[in-house]
Amino acid sequence: MSRWAGVTVLGAAVAVMTLGCAQGPSATAAVVENKTYTVTPASVTVKAGIITGEVTELKVMERVEQGSDRVVSPAKLTGTLKLKNTSANQTVRLVAGKILYIDAQGQPIKLEESRAEPVVTFSAYGGGERLDPGQDGTQSLDVHFPAEALKAKKLKEIRLELAYIPSPYREESINFTVSIGAGQ
């Protein structure tokens, strides 16, 4: 009889856990969406000394929680930077690039303290950061963008500061006299 009592208690416990302790519908996870801001113009031609190029596919994107508009991932500027060495006799070693966001008064717009400065690294160019005469290279841009610059009519321009080292490039020919011995 005690065996039946144990089974009955076990059955009652299962029934209580199934019915009485059943959880209500679980809270749904917040839906996160990409919010994209267009940059006009989306493509510009650039020139700095012997380097020319083009910045294309510019856009700003942040990730926000749908409904509350809470920012999940802060804004980033993305695009493609294509640079070309237009010199006929100098190699260019690209050292660094820095992006500044300039407001209507000509002053840089600061990033939030927790975010890194928008720096462009040039390691993706062929064998490193070197461009020989006539050579070009493409670099993806993916840098932090200040939230303050998303406000209407706040951002006037984007400045790309390039640091590079030009060095002489020469091609020389060397001739030397040889002779071939008789084959065996």
N, C-alpha and C positions, 0 to 999 in steps of 0.2 A: 504494500500500500504506500509506503514511503517513496517507492520508486515513482508511482503515479503522481504523488504530490510534488516531487522534484520536477517532473516533466510539465506539470500544470504551472508551477511557478516559473519555469523557464519559458513556457509558452506565453504567460502573462507578461513577462519581462520583454519578450520580443514584440508583443503587441503594443506595449506602452512605448517602446523605442520607435516602432514604426509609425504609430498613429499619434501618440501624445507628444513625442519629441520631434516630429517631422518639422524640418525647417521650412520657412516660407520661401518664396522665390528669391534666389540669390540676387544680390545687387549686380547689375550689368556693369561691365567695365566701361569707363568713359571712352567715347570715340574720339580719336585724335586724327586731325586732318592737316594736310599741308596747305598753308595759306601763301599764295604766290603774289608778289607785287611786280608789276612790269617796270622796267627801267627804260626810259626814253631818252636818247635812242638806244636800241638794244645792241648796236654795233657802231664802233668808232675807229677811225684810223689814228694811229699814234706815231710820233717821231721824237727821238731823243738822240741828238748827235748823229752818229753813224748807224743807229738802230732805228728801223721803222717797223711798223707792224699794225696789228688790228686786234681790238678787243671785241669779241662777239658773244652772242647768246647771253647777254647780261640779264640777270633777274635776281630778286631777293625773295627768300623763302624762309618761313618760320612754321613751326608745328604748334597748333593750338588745339585745346580741348573743345570739341563741338558743344555749343550751347552756352558754356560759361566764358568762352574766349580766353581762358587761362593759357598763357604761353608755356608749352611743354619743352620746346627746344627754341632758343633765341634765334633771331634772324641771322641769315648768312647770305653773302653776295656770292653768286656763282657765275661762271662764264668761261670763256676760252681766250687765252692770250697767245697770239702768234707773233713772234719777233723775227726780224731778218737783219743780218749784218750787211749793210749796203756798201761797205768799204771795199776797195779793190786790193788794198795791201795791208790791212790790219785784222788781226784776230781779236775777238771780243770775249773776255771772260766775264760772264754775268755773276755778280757777287750777291746782290740782294735786291728785293723789290719791296716797297712798302706802300700801302694804300691809305690815303687820307680822305675823309669825308668832309667836304667844305660846305658851310651854311651860307645863307644869303648875305651875311655881313663879311664873308671871306675868312671866317674863323673855322678851325677844325672842330668837328663834332666829336666829343669824347665817347669812348666805349664805356660800358658799365665796368666797374672795378674788377669783377670776377671773370672778365673775358680778356683773352689774349689779343695783342696788337695784330692787325691784319697784315701779315708778312707773306710775301710770295717767295718760295724757294725754287731754284732753277735746276734741280738735280735731274729732271726728266729729259733734258736736252741731250740727245745722242750719247756721247761718251762722258757726259757730265754737264758742266755749265759753260762750255766753250762753243762759240759760233765762228767758224772760219769765214773769209770773204764770200759773200753770196749765199751763205748757208742760212737756213731758217729752222725754227723749232717751235713746237706748240706746247703750251703749259696750261693745265686746268687751274682755274681760280676757284677757291672755296675758302672764303675768309669771313670772319665775324663782321657783322653790320650793326651799327648802333640803333637801339630802339628809338631814340630821339629823332633819328633821320627818317623814320617811317611816317612822321607827322606831315600833313599836307604843306607843301611849299617850304619845308625846312631845309632840304638838301638842294644845293645849287649845282655842285659838281663833285666828281670823284677825281682825285689826283693819284697818279701812279708815279712814285719816285723810284728810279732805277739807279743802281750803283753797278758800274762795270769798269773793267780795266782793258783798255785797248793796248795791243802790243804789235810791233812790226811783224808782218807776215811776208816771207820771201820764199820763192821757189828757185832753186839753183840746180844746174846740171853738172855732173862730174863725168868726164870721159877718161878712160884709162886704156892703155894699149895692152892687148892680149894676143896670144897665139895658141893654136891648138896643135898638139903633137899628133903624130901618125897613129891611127887606130891599130890595135893588136888583134 
